[in-house]
Structures are given as structure tokens and as C-alpha cells.
């Protein structure tokens, strides 16, 4: 596909929207769990003091472990294909979140967060790598700035929405020590929201133009740390 001389062409707009909804999902999931494990939350005693730090680790560690591998894959497979596969995976992960939140199981929700962070780690290199394939060189700085702006807007929007989502979710628990659900229908709320956002984010990814793959002579190195060491040499 020839690179476009227009910044807001179909492919780049589709990428912006796809990225926006993916970042919202990450933010909503993280903030709902953080609110749940914070003092006074429905899972306040399950991770002990400073439980929010463990939530942040679940979001951070997959990026450290898989970003280098994801970058190598993005150099070999069409980046629009990676994007579509990542968004399909996000829908499946959101469906797992639906079950985890309804069950009221913190540990299952943390596993879902690790999976969603892993999905984001594999999407990241394809996302940034396809920009030079979609746009002329003169638009690259503006394009990267637009991606960052949409990401920050999504994080802010997701954080604000998470408070409302958590309010509905927590109403499904009694305030007593038993924490037995009294409004089970409210336990569906976070998962349903995540599934809807993931499905909305999948649709624009289908409009990203087909991009060519590149043959690389070296096999993929699955050591998560070696790519970083080589990059620093």
C-alpha cells in the first residue's frame, strides 16, 4: 500500500480509534480492581496493605517480558494482521473478565489483567511500527503525537468511567463481613462494559489497510531480555 500524504486517512483514523478503545479497556479494568482492593473496597483485605502495587505489577510485568518478542514478530508479520488478532484476543479476554467479575474472584481478575496487558504488549510494536507504512514521512511526528494524545484521553476517560463502574459493581456486595451478593445483576457490569468496549475497538481495526510482511533471516529470539541487551549495545 502506498503511504498517504493525508494525516487523517482511513488507515490512520482506524488505528487511532482502535488504540483509543484498547487504552480505555486497560484503564477501566485496572482502576476498577484498584478501587476494589483499596481500603474500604470489596476486596480490601485480600492483598493486604499496598495491594494496589500488586495490581500495577500485573499490568507492568507483561510489557517487560513480551515487548521485545512482540517487536520481533511485528517485523515479520503484517502489522494490520497482528492488530486484528490482538483485538480479537481482547474480546476473548474481556469475556473472561465478565466471568471473573461475576464470580467476585479477585485472583481471576488479576489473571485477566495479566492477559490484557500481554495483549497490549503484542499490539504496541505493531501499532507504532505501522505508522511509517501508513503515512508519509512529513506526518510521522504529528501521527505519534496524535497516538499519545488519544492514549492519554483514553486513560483519563477510563479512569473517570471506572469510578462509576465500580460503584455499580460494589452495590452487588453486602457491606457485612460475608460480602454475599445482594444484587447479582450488578456483578455483570464491569465485564459487560469491557466486552462492549473491546467489540467496538475491534471494528475499526478491520478498516486498517493490508500491510506487507517482511522476511527476516534470523529466527525469533524468545528470550525476553536478550532483545533489550542487544538494543543497548
C-alpha positions, -999 to +999 in steps of 0.1 A: +000+000+000+014+035-009+019+058+020-008+085+023+000+122+020-030+129+043-026+126+080-062+117+087-066+090+061-088+059+066-060+036+078-046+060+104-080+071+117-089+034+121-057+029+141-064+059+163-099+046+172-086+011+177-059+023+201-083+046+219-107+019+229-079-005+238-064+020+262-099+027+277-103-010+284-069-013+301-077+018+322-112+007+332-100-028+343-070-015+362-089+012+380-119-010+390-095-036+405-075-008+423-107+006+438-118-029+449-086-037+467-082-002+482-092+005+518-130+001+521-132-018+488-150-051+483-116-069+481-098-047+506-083-075+528-072-099+501-039-083+491-030-066+524-017-031+527-005-016+495-024-040+474-027-015+446+010-021+439+004-057+430-023-046+406+002-023+389+027-051+387+002-073+369-001-045+343+036-038+340+054-072+340+039-085+307+052-054+289+087-061+303+086-098+294+069-097+260+076-063+243+109-075+229+094-106+215+064-087+201+087-063+183+104-092+165+070-106+155+059-072+142+090-072+120+079-105+104+041-105+102+018-079+086+011-053+113-026-049+104-030-087+108-013-085+143-037-057+152-068-076+142-056-107+160-048-086+191-083-071+191-100-105+187-079-117+217-091-086+236-127-096+231-120-131+244-101-117+274-130-093+282-153-123+281-131-139+307-133-107+328-171-110+326-169-144+344-142-133+368-161-102+380-194-121+382-177-147+404-163-120+426-129-136+423-100-111+427-074-137+416-092-144+384-095-107+377-057-103+382-051-131+357-074-113+333-053-081+338-021-100+330-037-114+299-049-079+288-015-064+295+001-092+274-023-084+246-014-047+248+023-056+248+020-075+215-002-048+200+022-019+209+051-026+184+026-032+155+008+000+164+038+022+163+055+003+135+026+006+111+026+044+113+055+049+088+038+024+065+005+043+066+018+079+064+043+100+045+074+109+065+063+145+069+034+134+091+052+110+114+057+135+143+021+146+142+010+110+140+030+099+170+017+129+189-019+120+180-014+085+192-001+097+225-029+123+228-056+097+222-039+073+246-039+099+274-075+109+267-085+072+269-067+068+302-084+098+317-118+087+303-113+052+315-103+063+350-133+085+353-156+058+340-141+032+363-154+051+394-190+048+381-185+012+371-171+002+405-200+020+423-224-003+404-202-034+410-198-028+447-235-025+452-237-062+444-220-069+477-232-066+512-213-043+535-211-070+561-181-093+565-198-121+545-198-099+514-226-121+499-240-106+468-274-090+472-278-075+437-262-102+415-271-084+383-247-056+393-218-081+393-221-083+355-215-046+350-176-044+347-174-074+324-202-063+302-186-028+298-152-044+290-168-067+263-187-038+247-156-016+245-135-045+232-160-052+204-162-015+195-124-014+193-123-045+170-145-029+143-121-001+132-092-025+132-108-042+102-105-010+082-067-007+086-054-014+050-034-046+044+003-040+050+030-062+037+051-086+059+089-087+058+111-117+056+137-117+084+166-142+082+170-145+119+146-167+139+126-151+167+145-150+200+121-159+227+145-149+255+125-119+269+156-100+279+181-106+251+164-081+227+169-054+253+206-062+258+212-062+220+194-028+217+217-013+243+249-024+227 
